[in-house]
């Protein structure tokens, strides 16, 4: 991981104010170590298929969480909760590795409470949306990519604002903060076969979030 003093490591590329891309942030060894952590999490909190509120339309990704809280979506809406929606068990704890990454990328920010893990297979995508279900919407959001590359799109705080596209490769990190903390963003496509990190292909995205207002 980058180890440069300051708000962001020197490797950061500012895509737009508050939106920073960190190409190659995790080395191959670090990716393997994180992947081992994620496998342990999934073994204890299996991936589930969320559905859209009201319509019940399934997402094209499967997901799970770790940390004190986890993000879920079902017919009743989007929310954070302390238990897995299918097993009823508490989410696994946030690994030390993810906490260290958080401190490295957003030093001084209140500790993360949730890590949402999205599993993208071939053809999966995520439409433009804002991360706005948190009580504290000022703390940055940190995301990490493992596996096949993806085309990430980020815009402004209004749905119709112009957008920019960025290719996220395995090991990349991305931070939404400041003016881009509530920016619309999404995944347009997965570039199949661009990584052999995951058996069977696909991509894992880990999004670290602070949910509660810190005291």
Z-matrix of the N, CA and C atoms (Angstrom, degrees):
N
C 1 1.454
C 2 1.524 1 109.90
N 3 1.315 2 116.15 1 152.38
C 4 1.458 3 120.58 2 178.19
C 5 1.518 4 109.33 3 -63.33
N 6 1.307 5 117.02 4 146.97
C 7 1.455 6 121.39 5 -178.11
C 8 1.526 7 109.74 6 -135.48
N 9 1.305 8 117.09 7 56.79
C 10 1.452 9 122.22 8 -177.15
C 11 1.511 10 110.06 9 -109.71
N 12 1.318 11 118.03 10 133.98
C 13 1.466 12 121.40 11 -179.86
C 14 1.528 13 109.80 12 -66.35
N 15 1.306 14 116.57 13 156.64
C 16 1.459 15 121.41 14 179.99
C 17 1.506 16 110.86 15 112.64
N 18 1.332 17 115.85 16 178.21
C 19 1.455 18 119.77 17 -176.91
C 20 1.516 19 111.30 18 -62.64
N 21 1.341 20 117.30 19 -42.54
C 22 1.458 21 120.78 20 179.14
C 23 1.523 22 109.52 21 -130.26
N 24 1.348 23 117.58 22 148.55
C 25 1.465 24 119.72 23 173.39
C 26 1.523 25 111.21 24 -57.70
N 27 1.321 26 115.37 25 156.20
C 28 1.464 27 120.36 26 -175.99
C 29 1.519 28 112.51 27 -63.23
N 30 1.330 29 117.19 28 -19.41
C 31 1.464 30 120.70 29 -178.46
C 32 1.524 31 112.89 30 -76.45
N 33 1.334 32 118.65 31 -3.83
C 34 1.459 33 121.49 32 -176.01
C 35 1.523 34 111.16 33 -66.38
N 36 1.340 35 115.30 34 138.45
C 37 1.465 36 122.71 35 173.12
C 38 1.523 37 106.91 36 -112.80
N 39 1.314 38 117.18 37 118.50
C 40 1.464 39 120.68 38 -179.80
C 41 1.518 40 109.21 39 -81.09
N 42 1.328 41 116.20 40 109.10
C 43 1.459 42 122.05 41 179.86
C 44 1.517 43 110.37 42 -75.27
N 45 1.320 44 116.03 43 -38.85
C 46 1.453 45 124.86 44 174.21
C 47 1.526 46 105.26 45 -160.92
N 48 1.324 47 119.11 46 166.40
C 49 1.465 48 119.18 47 -177.67
C 50 1.527 49 112.16 48 -52.12
N 51 1.321 50 115.27 49 121.96
C 52 1.452 51 121.18 50 178.95
C 53 1.511 52 115.84 51 87.02
N 54 1.324 53 118.47 52 -8.43
C 55 1.470 54 122.18 53 179.84
C 56 1.524 55 108.27 54 -111.82
N 57 1.329 56 117.06 55 112.81
C 58 1.459 57 122.12 56 -173.94
C 59 1.526 58 111.18 57 -122.64
N 60 1.328 59 114.59 58 130.06
C 61 1.462 60 123.06 59 178.74
C 62 1.523 61 108.18 60 -104.75
N 63 1.338 62 116.32 61 136.24
C 64 1.460 63 122.46 62 179.89
C 65 1.520 64 108.80 63 -120.67
N 66 1.336 65 118.22 64 84.12
C 67 1.476 66 119.98 65 -179.25
C 68 1.532 67 110.85 66 -61.79
N 69 1.327 68 116.20 67 135.10
C 70 1.450 69 120.56 68 175.74
C 71 1.513 70 114.52 69 63.15
N 72 1.308 71 117.37 70 29.13
C 73 1.467 72 120.35 71 -177.00
C 74 1.522 73 111.90 72 -60.45
N 75 1.316 74 117.66 73 -42.14
C 76 1.463 75 121.84 74 178.52
C 77 1.524 76 109.96 75 -99.84
N 78 1.326 77 116.71 76 128.24
C 79 1.461 78 120.82 77 174.95
C 80 1.533 79 109.57 78 -69.16
N 81 1.328 80 116.40 79 171.14
C 82 1.462 81 119.38 80 179.14
C 83 1.533 82 110.54 81 -61.65
N 84 1.320 83 117.14 82 -40.02
C 85 1.469 84 120.47 83 178.78
C 86 1.530 85 109.92 84 -63.77
N 87 1.334 86 117.17 85 -42.22
C 88 1.464 87 120.77 86 179.43
C 89 1.531 88 111.18 87 -67.38
N 90 1.330 89 116.44 88 -35.85
C 91 1.469 90 119.32 89 176.59
C 92 1.520 91 110.91 90 -63.33
N 93 1.342 92 116.46 91 -42.81
C 94 1.459 93 119.60 92 179.49
C 95 1.525 94 110.98 93 -63.76
N 96 1.325 95 116.68 94 -39.71
C 97 1.460 96 120.38 95 179.59
C 98 1.523 97 110.74 96 -65.65
N 99 1.332 98 116.58 97 -42.56
C 100 1.464 99 119.81 98 178.22
C 101 1.522 100 110.38 99 -65.54
N 102 1.326 101 116.68 100 -39.93
C 103 1.461 102 120.14 101 179.84
C 104 1.529 103 110.84 102 -62.33
N 105 1.319 104 117.42 103 -36.79
C 106 1.460 105 120.65 104 176.34
C 107 1.531 106 110.45 105 -63.13
N 108 1.327 107 116.67 106 -41.34
C 109 1.468 108 120.53 107 175.63
C 110 1.526 109 110.80 108 -59.95
N 111 1.336 110 116.15 109 -44.46
C 112 1.460 111 120.45 110 -176.65
C 113 1.525 112 111.23 111 -66.51
N 114 1.319 113 117.02 112 -36.79
C 115 1.470 114 119.83 113 177.55
C 116 1.530 115 110.59 114 -62.73
N 117 1.323 116 116.64 115 -39.70
C 118 1.465 117 120.17 116 177.67
C 119 1.525 118 110.65 117 -64.16
N 120 1.334 119 116.12 118 -41.10
C 121 1.467 120 120.38 119 178.68
C 122 1.526 121 110.50 120 -61.70
N 123 1.330 122 116.32 121 -47.72
C 124 1.471 123 120.32 122 -177.61
C 125 1.529 124 111.15 123 -65.26
N 126 1.328 125 117.06 124 -32.53
C 127 1.463 126 119.70 125 177.65
C 128 1.525 127 111.11 126 -64.03
N 129 1.325 128 116.84 127 -30.05
C 130 1.467 129 121.14 128 -178.91
C 131 1.522 130 113.15 129 -98.56
N 132 1.308 131 116.88 130 -22.98
C 133 1.470 132 122.05 131 178.33
C 134 1.527 133 107.07 132 -134.49
N 135 1.327 134 118.14 133 84.73
C 136 1.465 135 121.84 134 -171.98
C 137 1.534 136 112.87 135 -57.70
N 138 1.321 137 114.20 136 149.18
C 139 1.460 138 119.88 137 174.50
C 140 1.531 139 109.44 138 -59.36
N 141 1.321 140 116.12 139 140.40
C 142 1.460 141 121.21 140 177.78
C 143 1.524 142 109.26 141 -129.63
N 144 1.318 143 116.48 142 162.68
C 145 1.466 144 122.46 143 -177.69
C 146 1.526 145 108.72 144 -101.27
N 147 1.330 146 118.45 145 103.75
C 148 1.466 147 119.81 146 177.87
C 149 1.527 148 110.85 147 -73.15
N 150 1.313 149 116.50 148 160.22
C 151 1.464 150 121.59 149 176.35
C 152 1.520 151 109.34 150 -127.64
N 153 1.308 152 115.41 151 159.34
C 154 1.462 153 121.23 152 -179.31
C 155 1.532 154 110.36 153 -72.63
N 156 1.321 155 116.38 154 145.19
C 157 1.471 156 118.98 155 173.88
C 158 1.528 157 110.87 156 -57.73
N 159 1.301 158 115.99 157 147.75
C 160 1.470 159 125.30 158 176.15
C 161 1.529 160 112.53 159 68.84
N 162 1.354 161 117.95 160 -57.77
C 163 1.465 162 118.92 161 -174.05
C 164 1.524 163 112.98 162 -78.80
N 165 1.329 164 117.47 163 -27.52
C 166 1.448 165 120.82 164 -176.13
C 167 1.519 166 113.84 165 73.73
N 168 1.333 167 118.60 166 11.28
C 169 1.464 168 121.41 167 178.83
C 170 1.525 169 109.68 168 -67.71
N 171 1.342 170 118.25 169 128.61
C 172 1.466 171 120.19 170 -178.33
C 173 1.537 172 111.88 171 -66.90
N 174 1.317 173 116.75 172 143.61
C 175 1.459 174 121.85 173 168.87
C 176 1.527 175 108.09 174 -65.12
N 177 1.324 176 116.90 175 158.81
C 178 1.466 177 119.95 176 174.98
C 179 1.527 178 111.15 177 -87.75
N 180 1.330 179 117.94 178 -3.30
C 181 1.459 180 122.37 179 175.05
C 182 1.521 181 109.49 180 -111.91
N 183 1.311 182 115.83 181 155.21
C 184 1.452 183 121.37 182 167.07
C 185 1.526 184 107.59 183 -103.01
N 186 1.312 185 116.91 184 158.69
C 187 1.449 186 118.59 185 -174.16
C 188 1.520 187 111.67 186 -150.29
N 189 1.334 188 114.23 187 164.95
C 190 1.452 189 122.90 188 167.85
C 191 1.523 190 106.66 189 -155.07
N 192 1.329 191 116.52 190 -176.93
C 193 1.465 192 120.98 191 -176.42
C 194 1.518 193 110.28 192 -143.51
N 195 1.324 194 114.92 193 164.52
C 196 1.457 195 121.29 194 165.29
C 197 1.523 196 107.09 195 -143.70
N 198 1.319 197 115.05 196 161.28
C 199 1.455 198 120.26 197 -175.61
C 200 1.515 199 111.21 198 111.59
N 201 1.313 200 116.95 199 -177.76
C 202 1.466 201 121.61 200 -178.07
C 203 1.518 202 111.51 201 -63.98
N 204 1.332 203 115.80 202 -33.49
C 205 1.461 204 121.82 203 -178.69
C 206 1.520 205 109.82 204 -129.06
N 207 1.324 206 115.82 205 157.73
C 208 1.455 207 121.06 206 176.10
C 209 1.516 208 110.42 207 -136.75
N 210 1.340 209 115.48 208 145.48
C 211 1.468 210 120.72 209 -179.61
C 212 1.519 211 108.98 210 -87.91
N 213 1.335 212 116.40 211 134.28
C 214 1.465 213 121.63 212 178.46
C 215 1.525 214 109.32 213 -136.58
N 216 1.325 215 114.83 214 160.29
C 217 1.459 216 121.71 215 175.78
C 218 1.517 217 108.63 216 -139.16
N 219 1.332 218 116.73 217 130.91
C 220 1.451 219 122.01 218 173.79
C 221 1.527 220 108.58 219 -148.69
N 222 1.298 221 117.80 220 -170.34
C 223 1.469 222 120.88 221 -175.66
C 224 1.531 223 112.69 222 -59.57
N 225 1.325 224 116.48 223 -25.25
C 226 1.465 225 118.97 224 -178.12
C 227 1.521 226 113.30 225 -85.20
N 228 1.331 227 117.87 226 -10.20
C 229 1.460 228 119.42 227 175.35
C 230 1.521 229 113.99 228 134.23
N 231 1.336 230 114.90 229 -177.46
C 232 1.460 231 123.04 230 175.94
C 233 1.529 232 107.81 231 -91.73
N 234 1.335 233 116.85 232 143.10
C 235 1.455 234 119.02 233 178.27
C 236 1.527 235 110.44 234 -171.15
N 237 1.329 236 114.41 235 167.47
C 238 1.456 237 121.99 236 169.23
C 239 1.518 238 108.77 237 -102.59
N 240 1.332 239 116.43 238 142.04
C 241 1.449 240 120.19 239 175.58
C 242 1.522 241 109.06 240 -147.01
N 243 1.325 242 116.28 241 163.86
C 244 1.458 243 121.60 242 -172.31
C 245 1.517 244 113.54 243 -88.17
N 246 1.337 245 118.21 244 -5.43
C 247 1.461 246 120.96 245 -175.07
C 248 1.521 247 111.83 246 -131.27
N 249 1.325 248 115.12 247 155.35
C 250 1.458 249 122.99 248 176.58
C 251 1.532 250 108.52 249 -66.36
N 252 1.348 251 118.26 250 134.94
C 253 1.466 252 119.61 251 -174.68
C 254 1.523 253 114.26 252 -69.43
N 255 1.313 254 118.37 253 -18.40
C 256 1.463 255 120.67 254 -178.72
C 257 1.530 256 112.71 255 -104.99
N 258 1.321 257 117.68 256 -41.20
C 259 1.467 258 120.19 257 -177.71
C 260 1.526 259 111.91 258 -89.61
N 261 1.319 260 117.37 259 -23.67
C 262 1.455 261 121.35 260 -176.40
C 263 1.516 262 113.91 261 77.05
N 264 1.335 263 117.33 262 1.20
C 265 1.463 264 121.62 263 -178.64
C 266 1.532 265 110.60 264 -83.81
N 267 1.337 266 117.20 265 152.61
C 268 1.469 267 119.28 266 173.83
C 269 1.530 268 110.30 267 -60.65
N 270 1.318 269 116.11 268 151.15
C 271 1.461 270 120.08 269 176.95
C 272 1.522 271 109.96 270 -65.40
N 273 1.333 272 118.55 271 149.09
C 274 1.472 273 120.86 272 174.17
C 275 1.532 274 110.22 273 -61.22
N 276 1.318 275 117.44 274 154.22
C 277 1.473 276 119.61 275 179.40
C 278 1.520 277 111.83 276 -66.26
N 279 1.307 278 114.83 277 157.37
C 280 1.459 279 120.98 278 177.76
C 281 1.525 280 108.91 279 -72.43
N 282 1.326 281 119.13 280 123.08
C 283 1.473 282 120.65 281 -179.29
C 284 1.529 283 112.13 282 -60.32
N 285 1.326 284 115.03 283 148.96
C 286 1.470 285 119.97 284 177.64
C 287 1.522 286 110.96 285 -56.41
N 288 1.333 287 116.79 286 -35.95
C 289 1.464 288 121.04 287 -178.02
C 290 1.528 289 110.81 288 -59.17
N 291 1.329 290 117.72 289 -44.11
C 292 1.459 291 120.79 290 179.46
C 293 1.529 292 111.18 291 -67.37
N 294 1.313 293 116.72 292 -35.79
C 295 1.455 294 119.03 293 178.08
C 296 1.527 295 111.04 294 -66.67
N 297 1.337 296 116.78 295 -37.51
C 298 1.471 297 119.63 296 177.66
C 299 1.530 298 111.08 297 -66.75
N 300 1.323 299 116.56 298 -39.79
C 301 1.465 300 119.94 299 177.85
C 302 1.528 301 110.15 300 -61.61
N 303 1.314 302 116.59 301 -43.74
C 304 1.466 303 121.27 302 178.44
C 305 1.532 304 110.74 303 -56.77
N 306 1.324 305 116.86 304 -49.34
C 307 1.469 306 121.23 305 -178.86
C 308 1.519 307 110.40 306 -62.69
N 309 1.325 308 117.47 307 -36.31
C 310 1.460 309 121.19 308 -179.44
C 311 1.528 310 111.54 309 -69.13
N 312 1.333 311 117.16 310 -40.47
C 313 1.464 312 120.40 311 -174.73
C 314 1.521 313 113.17 312 -86.91
N 315 1.325 314 117.42 313 -34.28
C 316 1.474 315 119.43 314 -178.89
C 317 1.531 316 109.24 315 -131.52
N 318 1.331 317 116.87 316 64.19
C 319 1.462 318 120.46 317 -177.05
C 320 1.524 319 111.38 318 -57.99
N 321 1.324 320 115.38 319 137.87
C 322 1.457 321 120.44 320 178.82
C 323 1.506 322 114.45 321 89.29
N 324 1.332 323 117.99 322 -12.21
C 325 1.470 324 120.49 323 179.10
C 326 1.524 325 109.55 324 -74.92
N 327 1.343 326 118.17 325 147.59
C 328 1.471 327 120.29 326 174.89
C 329 1.520 328 110.68 327 -55.30
N 330 1.323 329 115.90 328 147.56
C 331 1.464 330 121.41 329 -174.14
C 332 1.521 331 112.05 330 -59.18
N 333 1.338 332 117.68 331 143.92
C 334 1.468 333 120.88 332 177.70
C 335 1.526 334 110.51 333 -68.05
N 336 1.314 335 115.82 334 148.94
C 337 1.460 336 121.75 335 177.99
C 338 1.521 337 112.71 336 -115.42
N 339 1.322 338 116.68 337 -13.65
C 340 1.463 339 120.30 338 -176.10
C 341 1.518 340 109.96 339 -144.56
N 342 1.314 341 115.09 340 142.63
C 343 1.460 342 121.74 341 170.49
C 344 1.517 343 107.46 342 -128.94
N 345 1.321 344 116.07 343 109.11
C 346 1.460 345 122.42 344 178.01
C 347 1.527 346 108.31 345 -86.93
N 348 1.328 347 116.31 346 128.24
C 349 1.463 348 122.16 347 -179.17
C 350 1.520 349 107.94 348 -112.93
N 351 1.323 350 117.12 349 113.30
C 352 1.459 351 122.93 350 178.23
C 353 1.523 352 109.69 351 -104.12
N 354 1.333 353 116.21 352 133.06
C 355 1.459 354 121.74 353 177.98
C 356 1.529 355 108.73 354 -109.40
N 357 1.333 356 115.83 355 113.02
C 358 1.458 357 122.75 356 179.71
C 359 1.516 358 109.38 357 -99.94
N 360 1.313 359 117.33 358 123.48
C 361 1.457 360 122.54 359 169.55
C 362 1.528 361 108.81 360 -97.24
N 363 1.328 362 116.85 361 177.62
C 364 1.464 363 121.33 362 178.13
C 365 1.529 364 110.06 363 -54.91
N 366 1.320 365 116.30 364 130.28
C 367 1.459 366 121.43 365 178.05
C 368 1.514 367 114.45 366 88.34
N 369 1.320 368 117.86 367 -10.61
C 370 1.467 369 120.12 368 179.51
C 371 1.529 370 110.07 369 -73.08
N 372 1.315 371 115.48 370 152.58
C 373 1.466 372 121.08 371 177.54
C 374 1.520 373 108.60 372 -152.37
N 375 1.318 374 114.68 373 172.87
C 376 1.457 375 120.82 374 176.25
C 377 1.526 376 107.01 375 -138.35
N 378 1.339 377 116.11 376 116.34
C 379 1.457 378 120.23 377 -177.67
C 380 1.517 379 112.42 378 -65.32
N 381 1.319 380 115.59 379 163.99
C 382 1.456 381 120.54 380 179.93
C 383 1.525 382 110.57 381 -58.40
N 384 1.320 383 115.73 382 131.30
C 385 1.455 384 121.78 383 -178.32
C 386 1.526 385 108.70 384 -155.35
N 387 1.324 386 116.37 385 169.06
C 388 1.458 387 121.34 386 174.42
C 389 1.527 388 108.75 387 -118.25
N 390 1.333 389 116.56 388 144.86
C 391 1.457 390 120.58 389 173.29
C 392 1.526 391 107.00 390 -84.72
N 393 1.335 392 115.68 391 94.99
C 394 1.458 393 119.92 392 -173.07
C 395 1.531 394 113.29 393 -133.85
N 396 1.336 395 117.06 394 16.52
C 397 1.455 396 119.90 395 178.93
C 398 1.529 397 112.12 396 -91.17
N 399 1.318 398 116.60 397 1.32
C 400 1.452 399 121.42 398 179.51
C 401 1.539 400 110.01 399 -84.47
N 402 1.319 401 116.94 400 145.57
C 403 1.462 402 120.26 401 174.96
C 404 1.526 403 110.76 402 -66.75
N 405 1.328 404 115.90 403 -39.49
C 406 1.461 405 121.22 404 177.18
C 407 1.524 406 108.08 405 -101.11
N 408 1.314 407 115.45 406 107.51
C 409 1.468 408 120.73 407 -177.18
C 410 1.526 409 112.02 408 -99.27
N 411 1.340 410 116.68 409 14.12
C 412 1.462 411 120.43 410 -179.99
C 413 1.521 412 112.36 411 -100.54
N 414 1.324 413 117.29 412 -22.41
C 415 1.467 414 121.11 413 -177.86
C 416 1.529 415 109.42 414 -75.43
N 417 1.338 416 118.69 415 135.61
C 418 1.466 417 120.66 416 -179.01
C 419 1.525 418 113.22 417 -57.84
N 420 1.319 419 114.43 418 158.38
C 421 1.465 420 123.04 419 172.59
C 422 1.524 421 107.21 420 -110.74
N 423 1.321 422 116.64 421 130.43
C 424 1.462 423 122.82 422 -177.91
C 425 1.523 424 108.89 423 -113.89
N 426 1.335 425 117.62 424 130.69
C 427 1.467 426 119.93 425 177.05
C 428 1.524 427 110.42 426 -126.85
N 429 1.331 428 114.89 427 148.88
C 430 1.462 429 123.52 428 -178.75
C 431 1.513 430 109.03 429 -128.97
N 432 1.337 431 116.81 430 140.96
C 433 1.460 432 122.35 431 -178.13
C 434 1.519 433 110.72 432 -113.26
N 435 1.346 434 116.00 433 132.90
C 436 1.464 435 122.28 434 175.31
C 437 1.522 436 107.77 435 -133.05
N 438 1.334 437 116.73 436 128.02
C 439 1.462 438 120.47 437 176.87
C 440 1.516 439 112.71 438 106.16
N 441 1.335 440 116.54 439 -149.46
C 442 1.464 441 121.27 440 -176.31
C 443 1.523 442 111.37 441 -57.13
N 444 1.332 443 115.01 442 147.51
C 445 1.461 444 121.11 443 178.09
C 446 1.530 445 110.59 444 -67.42
N 447 1.311 446 115.74 445 158.56
C 448 1.462 447 121.78 446 180.00
C 449 1.518 448 109.55 447 -139.61
N 450 1.338 449 114.79 448 153.66
C 451 1.467 450 119.62 449 172.59
C 452 1.523 451 107.73 450 -96.46
N 453 1.325 452 114.79 451 111.89
C 454 1.458 453 123.25 452 -178.36
C 455 1.526 454 108.33 453 -98.44
N 456 1.325 455 115.44 454 134.87
C 457 1.473 456 119.83 455 179.81
C 458 1.519 457 108.89 456 -120.77
N 459 1.341 458 115.81 457 133.53
C 460 1.460 459 120.79 458 -179.62
C 461 1.525 460 108.89 459 -134.01
N 462 1.320 461 115.75 460 139.65
C 463 1.456 462 121.22 461 -178.55
C 464 1.509 463 111.67 462 -129.24
N 465 1.329 464 115.29 463 -143.71
C 466 1.453 465 120.91 464 -179.24
C 467 1.520 466 111.40 465 -102.08
N 468 1.308 467 115.47 466 -165.55
C 469 1.462 468 120.03 467 -177.07
C 470 1.526 469 112.73 468 -84.48
N 471 1.335 470 116.80 469 -3.98
C 472 1.461 471 121.18 470 173.87
C 473 1.524 472 108.44 471 -113.28
N 474 1.328 473 115.85 472 144.25
C 475 1.464 474 119.78 473 -173.88
C 476 1.532 475 112.80 474 -58.20
N 477 1.314 476 118.05 475 -34.35
C 478 1.457 477 120.47 476 -176.88
C 479 1.517 478 114.89 477 -87.14
N 480 1.331 479 118.49 478 2.93
C 481 1.463 480 120.84 479 -179.84
C 482 1.523 481 111.37 480 -65.43
N 483 1.332 482 117.73 481 152.56
C 484 1.471 483 120.57 482 176.51
C 485 1.528 484 110.82 483 -58.00
N 486 1.323 485 116.15 484 150.93
C 487 1.466 486 121.39 485 -179.05
C 488 1.522 487 110.85 486 -122.05
N 489 1.314 488 114.98 487 160.16
C 490 1.455 489 123.22 488 174.77
C 491 1.514 490 108.05 489 -124.30
N 492 1.329 491 116.40 490 146.92
C 493 1.459 492 120.84 491 179.47
C 494 1.519 493 110.53 492 -110.63
N 495 1.331 494 115.79 493 140.66
C 496 1.457 495 123.26 494 -179.34
C 497 1.526 496 107.99 495 -134.52
N 498 1.311 497 116.74 496 135.39
C 499 1.469 498 120.12 497 173.82
C 500 1.524 499 108.57 498 -84.42
N 501 1.325 500 115.71 499 125.24
C 502 1.458 501 121.60 500 176.77
C 503 1.520 502 109.04 501 -106.63
N 504 1.330 503 116.10 502 117.98
C 505 1.458 504 122.06 503 179.24
C 506 1.520 505 110.53 504 -98.71
N 507 1.318 506 115.74 505 167.72
C 508 1.453 507 120.61 506 178.34
C 509 1.523 508 110.12 507 -59.04
N 510 1.315 509 116.54 508 128.41
C 511 1.459 510 121.72 509 -178.12
C 512 1.510 511 114.23 510 97.12
N 513 1.334 512 117.49 511 -8.88
C 514 1.472 513 120.32 512 179.06
C 515 1.529 514 110.60 513 -76.36
N 516 1.324 515 114.61 514 153.11
C 517 1.463 516 121.73 515 172.23
C 518 1.522 517 108.39 516 -122.94
N 519 1.329 518 115.86 517 156.67
C 520 1.464 519 120.97 518 178.03
C 521 1.525 520 107.17 519 -144.18
N 522 1.331 521 116.16 520 138.92
C 523 1.463 522 121.40 521 -179.88
C 524 1.524 523 109.59 522 -126.04
N 525 1.326 524 115.84 523 129.02
C 526 1.465 525 122.09 524 171.14
C 527 1.522 526 107.44 525 -105.33
N 528 1.327 527 116.31 526 121.32
C 529 1.456 528 120.60 527 -177.04
C 530 1.522 529 109.04 528 -148.75
N 531 1.328 530 115.82 529 171.94
C 532 1.452 531 120.52 530 174.33
C 533 1.513 532 113.53 531 51.26
N 534 1.341 533 115.94 532 -124.56
C 535 1.466 534 121.92 533 -176.87
C 536 1.523 535 112.55 534 -64.46
N 537 1.341 536 118.02 535 -19.51
C 538 1.465 537 121.75 536 -179.08
C 539 1.523 538 113.30 537 -105.62
N 540 1.330 539 116.89 538 5.70
C 541 1.470 540 118.37 539 -177.73
C 542 1.534 541 111.32 540 -58.47
N 543 1.323 542 117.95 541 -37.39
C 544 1.463 543 121.74 542 180.00
C 545 1.526 544 112.05 543 -108.07
N 546 1.329 545 115.81 544 27.55
C 547 1.464 546 120.13 545 178.64
C 548 1.529 547 110.76 546 -73.25
N 549 1.321 548 116.14 547 145.91
C 550 1.459 549 120.97 548 172.22
C 551 1.525 550 108.58 549 -70.47
N 552 1.330 551 115.70 550 138.49
C 553 1.462 552 120.50 551 -178.89
C 554 1.518 553 109.06 552 -155.43
N 555 1.320 554 116.06 553 162.83
C 556 1.459 555 120.11 554 -179.81
C 557 1.519 556 111.53 555 -174.04
N 558 1.321 557 115.58 556 176.71
C 559 1.462 558 122.84 557 178.20
C 560 1.529 559 108.09 558 -112.50
N 561 1.336 560 116.97 559 117.39
C 562 1.464 561 121.80 560 -177.91
C 563 1.520 562 113.13 561 -82.16
N 564 1.337 563 116.33 562 -36.46
C 565 1.461 564 118.14 563 -177.69
C 566 1.519 565 110.42 564 -162.46
N 567 1.325 566 114.72 565 159.82
C 568 1.466 567 123.05 566 173.71
C 569 1.522 568 107.63 567 -108.66
N 570 1.323 569 116.70 568 132.21
C 571 1.463 570 121.49 569 178.31
C 572 1.537 571 108.32 570 -89.22
N 573 1.321 572 115.43 571 94.52
C 574 1.464 573 121.15 572 -174.88
C 575 1.526 574 111.28 573 -58.61
N 576 1.331 575 115.04 574 141.22
C 577 1.455 576 120.98 575 172.60
C 578 1.507 577 115.29 576 76.24
N 579 1.331 578 118.65 577 12.82
C 580 1.467 579 120.81 578 -179.15
C 581 1.519 580 112.36 579 -88.32
N 582 1.329 581 117.55 580 -5.67
C 583 1.462 582 121.54 581 177.92
C 584 1.529 583 108.63 582 -150.10
N 585 1.332 584 115.45 583 146.97
C 586 1.462 585 120.03 584 173.89
C 587 1.527 586 110.55 585 -108.86
N 588 1.332 587 116.12 586 18.79
C 589 1.462 588 120.73 587 -177.19
C 590 1.526 589 111.80 588 -63.70
N 591 1.340 590 116.76 589 -37.80
C 592 1.464 591 121.08 590 -179.94
C 593 1.513 592 109.61 591 -105.07
N 594 1.317 593 117.23 592 130.45
C 595 1.460 594 119.83 593 176.06
C 596 1.527 595 108.05 594 -65.80
N 597 1.319 596 116.52 595 129.00
C 598 1.456 597 120.35 596 -176.89
C 599 1.512 598 113.14 597 88.57
N 600 1.323 599 117.51 598 -1.10
C 601 1.459 600 120.90 599 178.07
C 602 1.517 601 112.49 600 78.88
N 603 1.318 602 114.87 601 -173.87
C 604 1.456 603 120.85 602 -179.10
C 605 1.519 604 112.66 603 98.71
N 606 1.307 605 114.96 604 -175.64
C 607 1.468 606 121.79 605 -174.23
C 608 1.518 607 110.42 606 -139.91
N 609 1.325 608 115.63 607 139.94
C 610 1.452 609 122.24 608 170.32
C 611 1.519 610 108.42 609 -109.65
N 612 1.310 611 115.61 610 132.63
C 613 1.454 612 120.77 611 174.65
C 614 1.527 613 108.05 612 -120.12
N 615 1.325 614 116.65 613 126.22
C 616 1.460 615 121.96 614 178.02
C 617 1.519 616 108.14 615 -109.46
N 618 1.335 617 116.76 616 122.16
C 619 1.456 618 121.52 617 -179.28
C 620 1.521 619 109.11 618 -115.67
N 621 1.331 620 115.29 619 115.31
C 622 1.464 621 122.06 620 179.00
C 623 1.514 622 110.66 621 -91.41
N 624 1.337 623 115.49 622 131.71
C 625 1.463 624 120.06 623 -174.98
C 626 1.518 625 111.76 624 -140.12
N 627 1.315 626 115.73 625 145.39
C 628 1.453 627 122.68 626 165.96
C 629 1.517 628 107.15 627 -94.99
N 630 1.309 629 117.19 628 131.63
C 631 1.467 630 120.89 629 -175.61
C 632 1.531 631 111.23 630 -103.95
N 633 1.324 632 116.99 631 -51.07
C 634 1.462 633 122.00 632 -174.23
C 635 1.526 634 111.29 633 -84.41
N 636 1.313 635 115.21 634 155.32
C 637 1.459 636 121.35 635 172.69
C 638 1.515 637 107.14 636 -75.04
N 639 1.340 638 116.86 637 124.72
C 640 1.463 639 120.45 638 -177.99
C 641 1.525 640 110.47 639 -74.56
N 642 1.310 641 115.81 640 145.74
C 643 1.464 642 120.65 641 -178.30
C 644 1.515 643 110.14 642 -91.11
